[in-house]
Amino acid sequence: MNVRKVLRNSSKTAGLLACCVFSSGASALGNPVDYVDVRNGGININNGKVEVKPVNGNYSHISSGNTVSFSKEIKAGCKGSSYLKIARIFFGHMSAEGKIVESAGDAYYKGVPQANVVSIPYTNVNMAVPVNKIGFSPAQICQSMLQTKINQGQSKAQVMSQDFTVFKPIKFSGVAACAKPGKDWHYKTDYLNDTMRVVCKAAPKPSIPMAPLKGIKANTPNIQDGPGEINAGYQPLVITQANILAETLNYTGSCPKNLKFTVRIKGQGKGGVKYSVLDNGSYIHNGVNNTFEQNGDWWQEQFTFKVNPGNINQLVNHKFTLKIQYRDSKAQGLSWKPFNDGTELQWSHKCTPQAKFQMGSPQGNGGINYNNPKQASQMKIAPEQISPEPQKPARVAR
């Protein structure tokens, strides 16, 4: 005998479900949810970025605000005469399949407004995840990085003299629910792996006031052109930070496709810089700048990487590794120095099949007749008026 306990909050409550649904006969068979897909949305340099500043010699102050921004997109559709009840993106792992749903608790999520529709196209969802709900401490990550560098032989002052970026793996869950009028809801979940950038900021340099000396005229050093070149002593080129940025961190779509990436290098001084990008250990791109000249600012260069069609709908994971060598403008011979900070970028792509359609069909749906009649039926749109979702009391099967 099946024993079920169903307890659903109303649409006005904050959680997805107050508790779980237990059923010995529950399965994915007969699920009215046809599809749900979540992917990255618009590109913003501050997406997934949190900054931590040191205070009194320890990383403790989050200086980028109380939330972390993300831009995502979600689409969902129902089968037959079922209607879409919810389409939400959760920060973190959320399991919902069939009638079995994991408790959402106080997890952060944001939904797409909808009423009496069968499906929604990719819709942008701008998320502002509170720092206290990301599940880990950015300050502790920076403290651990600091201790690791110290264990490797660097001093605390050396580490805190520059910025460091630590990449933390995270996950998003796209949840959709469909149901026929008066019937139980069924759920389906899609997952998106992502990374959060924890930037451990450099400590501010102390300012030491100098009292004027009576009767002594100070000689002002002669500042020459170029960073760090004064008559008090030439400062050679040093690379302080580097990273790789992806225009699309988790690509899903047609293949082949040229995806854009950006290599960024921060340094002090002038000279030459050359770099290589490896994908899962294989060289894919090389770059060089023989006129590198920066005063603690970023230099960047863009390149493309082509993803070819392989197994359709199969997720392919990539790990880009950045290798950098640099040489001061006054260096002699082949005196290239490596910059070893282990810069990596983890991303993925998934090639999807192309939709086949015919124009001018007598079938309706705006002149489009999809080969799959079930997909075509999902193009039906209910009248524009919005009616509130009917409230269903909790049921207990005895």
C-alpha positions in Angstrom: 0.0 0.0 0.0 1.3 3.4 -0.9 1.6 5.9 1.9 1.8 9.6 0.8 2.1 12.8 2.8 1.6 15.9 0.7 2.0 19.3 2.1 2.3 22.2 -0.3 2.6 25.9 0.5 0.5 28.4 -1.3 2.0 30.5 -4.1 2.3 33.4 -1.6 4.8 31.6 0.6 8.5 31.8 0.2 9.5 28.2 0.0 9.0 25.7 -2.8 7.7 23.0 -0.5 7.4 22.9 3.3 8.5 19.3 3.4 9.0 16.3 1.3 6.6 14.0 -0.7 7.1 10.4 0.0 5.6 7.7 -2.2 6.7 4.1 -2.7 5.2 4.2 -6.2 6.5 7.6 -7.3 8.4 7.6 -10.6 9.3 9.8 -13.5 6.8 8.0 -15.7 3.8 10.1 -16.6 5.6 13.3 -15.6 3.8 16.2 -17.3 7.0 18.3 -17.2 8.4 18.1 -20.7 11.6 20.0 -20.2 13.4 22.5 -18.0 16.8 24.1 -18.8 18.9 26.6 -17.0 22.0 28.4 -18.5 24.1 31.5 -18.1 22.6 34.8 -19.1 24.2 38.2 -19.8 27.9 38.9 -19.2 28.9 41.2 -16.4 32.4 41.5 -15.1 31.0 41.5 -11.5 28.9 38.3 -11.9 29.9 35.8 -9.3 32.5 38.1 -7.7 33.0 38.7 -4.0 35.9 40.8 -2.6 37.5 40.4 0.8 39.8 43.0 2.3 42.3 42.4 5.2 41.8 44.2 8.5 44.5 44.2 11.1 46.5 41.5 9.2 43.6 39.1 8.6 41.1 38.7 5.8 37.8 39.5 7.5 35.9 42.3 5.7 33.7 41.6 2.7 34.0 44.9 0.7 31.9 44.1 -2.3 28.5 44.3 -0.5 26.1 41.9 1.1 25.0 40.1 -2.1 26.7 38.3 -5.0 25.2 39.0 -8.5 24.5 36.3 -11.1 22.7 36.5 -14.4 20.9 33.2 -15.5 18.2 32.1 -17.9 15.6 29.4 -17.6 13.1 27.8 -20.0 10.4 25.2 -19.3 7.5 23.5 -20.9 4.7 21.1 -20.1 3.2 18.1 -21.9 -0.3 17.8 -23.3 -3.0 19.9 -21.5 -0.9 20.5 -18.4 0.0 24.1 -17.3 3.3 25.5 -16.0 3.0 26.1 -12.2 6.4 27.3 -11.3 9.8 28.0 -13.0 12.5 28.9 -10.5 16.3 29.0 -10.2 17.8 28.0 -6.9 21.3 28.8 -5.7 22.8 25.5 -4.7 21.6 21.9 -5.2 17.8 21.4 -5.2 16.3 18.0 -6.0 12.8 17.8 -7.4 11.7 14.9 -9.7 8.2 13.6 -10.2 6.4 14.0 -6.9 9.5 13.7 -4.8 10.8 17.1 -3.8 13.6 18.0 -1.4 12.9 20.7 1.2 14.0 24.1 0.0 14.4 25.4 3.5 15.7 29.0 3.4 17.6 28.6 0.2 17.8 31.6 -2.1 15.8 31.4 -5.3 14.2 33.6 -7.9 11.2 32.7 -10.2 9.8 33.7 -13.5 6.2 35.2 -13.3 3.8 33.1 -15.4 0.1 32.2 -15.4 -1.9 29.6 -17.4 0.8 28.9 -19.9 2.1 25.7 -21.3 5.8 26.8 -21.8 8.1 29.8 -21.5 11.2 30.5 -23.7 14.6 31.3 -22.2 13.9 34.1 -19.7 16.5 36.2 -18.0 16.7 36.0 -14.2 18.9 38.4 -12.4 19.9 37.0 -9.0 21.4 38.8 -6.0 22.4 35.9 -3.6 22.9 37.1 0.0 26.4 36.4 1.2 25.0 34.6 4.3 23.3 32.1 2.0 26.2 31.0 -0.3 27.1 28.2 2.0 30.8 29.1 2.7 32.8 31.9 4.2 34.8 34.0 1.6 36.9 35.4 4.4 37.9 31.9 5.5 38.8 31.0 1.9 41.2 34.0 1.8 42.6 33.1 5.2 43.3 29.5 3.9 45.0 30.9 0.8 47.1 33.1 3.0 48.2 30.2 5.2 49.0 28.1 2.1 51.2 30.8 0.7 53.0 31.1 4.0 53.6 27.4 4.1 55.1 27.6 0.7 57.7 30.1 2.0 56.2 33.5 1.3 55.9 36.1 4.1 52.6 37.5 5.2 53.6 40.9 3.9 54.4 39.5 0.5 51.1 37.8 0.2 49.1 40.8 1.3 50.9 43.1 -1.1 48.8 41.9 -4.1 45.4 40.6 -5.1 44.7 36.9 -5.3 41.6 35.2 -6.9 40.3 31.9 -5.6 37.7 30.1 -7.7 35.0 28.3 -5.7 32.8 25.7 -7.5 29.0 26.3 -7.1 25.8 25.0 -8.6 22.4 26.3 -9.7 19.2 24.3 -9.9 16.4 25.1 -12.3 13.1 23.7 -11.1 9.8 23.5 -13.1 6.4 22.1 -12.1 3.4 21.2 -14.3 0.0 20.0 -13.6 -3.5 19.7 -15.1 -6.2 21.7 -13.5 -7.1 20.2 -10.1 -4.3 17.5 -10.3 -1.1 17.1 -8.3 2.0 18.9 -9.3 5.0 17.1 -10.9 8.5 18.5 -10.9 11.7 18.3 -13.0 15.2 19.8 -12.3 18.1 20.9 -14.4 21.5 21.7 -13.0 24.2 24.2 -14.0 27.7 24.1 -12.6 29.4 27.5 -12.1 32.2 29.2 -10.2 32.4 32.1 -7.8 35.4 34.3 -7.8 36.7 35.2 -4.3 39.1 38.1 -4.7 41.4 38.5 -1.7 42.4 42.1 -1.9 45.8 43.6 -1.2 46.3 45.4 2.1 46.6 49.2 1.8 50.1 50.5 1.9 50.9 52.5 5.0 51.5 56.2 4.6 54.4 57.5 6.7 54.4 61.3 7.1 57.9 62.9 6.9 58.6 65.9 9.1 60.6 68.7 7.3 64.2 69.1 8.3 65.3 72.6 9.2 68.1 74.1 7.2 68.3 71.1 4.8 67.0 71.2 1.2 65.8 67.9 0.0 66.7 66.7 -3.4 63.7 65.5 -5.5 64.4 62.3 -7.5 64.3 62.7 -11.2 61.3 60.5 -12.4 61.9 59.1 -15.9 59.4 57.8 -18.4 58.1 54.4 -17.7 56.9 52.7 -14.5 59.3 52.3 -11.6 62.2 54.1 -13.2 63.7 56.7 -10.9 67.3 57.6 -10.1 66.9 56.0 -6.7 67.1 52.6 -8.4 65.5 50.8 -11.4 62.5 48.5 -10.6 62.4 45.4 -12.9 59.2 44.0 -14.4 57.1 41.9 -12.1 53.8 40.1 -12.9 51.4 40.2 -10.0 48.1 38.6 -11.1 46.5 36.8 -14.1 43.2 35.2 -15.0 41.1 33.9 -17.9 37.5 35.1 -18.4 34.8 33.4 -20.5 32.2 35.2 -22.4 29.9 32.1 -21.9 31.0 30.0 -19.0 28.6 27.1 -19.6 27.6 27.1 -23.3 24.6 25.2 -24.5 23.5 25.5 -28.2 24.3 24.8 -31.8 27.8 23.5 -32.8 30.3 24.3 -34.3 30.6 27.5 -32.3 33.5 30.0 -31.7 33.5 31.0 -28.1 35.3 34.1 -26.9 37.8 34.1 -23.9 40.0 36.9 -22.5 43.4 36.5 -20.9 44.2 39.3 -18.4 47.6 40.0 -16.9 48.5 42.6 -14.3 52.0 43.8 -13.8 54.4 46.5 -12.7 57.1 47.6 -15.1 57.9 47.1 -18.8 59.3 44.3 -20.9 57.9 41.2 -22.7 55.1 38.8 -21.7 54.2 35.5 -23.4 51.5 33.1 -22.5 50.0 29.7 -23.4 46.5 28.4 -22.8 46.0 24.6 -22.3 42.7 22.8 -22.4 42.8 19.7 -20.2 46.6 19.6 -20.7 46.7 20.2 -24.5 48.0 23.5 -25.9 45.2 25.5 -27.8 46.5 29.1 -27.9 49.7 31.1 -27.6 50.1 34.9 -27.2 52.9 37.4 -26.8 53.4 41.1 -26.1 56.9 42.4 -26.5 55.9 45.9 -25.5 54.3 45.1 -22.2 54.2 48.3 -20.0 51.9 48.6 -17.0 51.8 50.5 -13.8 49.9 48.0 -11.7 47.0 47.9 -14.3 45.5 45.1 -16.3 46.6 44.2 -19.9 44.2 41.9 -21.7 43.9 40.0 -25.0 41.0 38.1 -26.5 41.0 34.7 -28.3 38.4 32.3 -29.6 38.0 28.6 -29.0 35.9 26.4 -31.4 33.7 23.7 -30.0 32.8 21.1 -32.6 29.7 18.9 -32.7 30.3 15.6 -30.9 27.8 13.7 -28.9 24.6 15.7 -29.0 23.2 16.7 -25.6 26.4 15.4 -23.8 28.0 17.8 -21.3 31.8 18.3 -22.1 33.9 19.8 -19.2 36.9 21.9 -19.9 39.8 23.1 -17.7 41.8 25.9 -19.2 45.3 26.4 -17.6 47.2 29.6 -18.2 51.0 29.5 -18.3 52.9 32.8 -18.4 56.6 33.9 -18.8 57.9 37.4 -18.6 61.2 39.2 -19.2 62.2 42.7 -18.1 63.1 45.2 -20.9 66.7 45.4 -19.6 67.1 41.6 -19.3 70.0 40.0 -21.3 69.6 36.9 -23.4 66.8 34.4 -22.9 66.2 35.2 -19.3 62.4 34.5 -19.2 60.9 34.0 -15.8 57.8 31.9 -15.1 54.8 33.3 -13.3 53.5 30.3 -11.3 50.1 31.0 -9.7 48.1 28.0 -11.1 45.5 30.2 -12.9 42.7 27.9 -14.1 39.2 28.3 -15.6 36.7 25.5 -15.5 33.8 25.7 -18.0 31.7 23.4 -20.1 29.7 23.1 -23.3 26.8 21.0 -24.6 25.9 20.8 -28.3 22.1 20.6 -28.9 20.3 19.5 -32.0 18.8 22.1 -34.4 15.0 22.4 -34.6 13.5 21.4 -37.9 10.5 23.4 -39.1 8.6 24.2 -42.2 7.3 27.6 -43.2 3.8 28.3 -44.5 2.2 25.2 -42.9 -1.6 25.1 -42.7 -1.2 23.7 -39.2 -1.3 27.2 -37.6 1.1 28.2 -34.8 2.3 31.2 -36.7 3.0 29.3 -39.9 5.4 26.8 -38.2 4.8 23.1 -38.3 7.4 21.3 -36.1 8.2 17.7 -37.0 7.2 16.6 -33.5 3.4 17.2 -33.1 3.8 17.1 -29.3 6.2 20.0 -29.5 3.9 21.9 -31.7 1.1 21.5 -29.2 3.2 23.2 -26.6 3.0 26.4 -28.5 -0.6 27.0 -27.3 -1.0 30.0 -25.2 -3.9 30.6 -22.8 -5.8 33.9 -22.7 -3.8 36.8 -21.3 -5.9 37.3 -18.2 -4.1 36.1 -15.1 -6.1 34.0 -12.7 -4.7 33.1 -9.2 -3.6 29.6 -8.7 -6.3 27.6 -6.9 -5.3 26.7 -3.3 -5.4 23.1 -2.5 -5.7 21.9 1.1 -3.1 19.5 2.5 -4.1 15.9 1.9 -3.2 12.8 3.9 -3.9 9.4 2.4 -4.8 7.0 5.0 
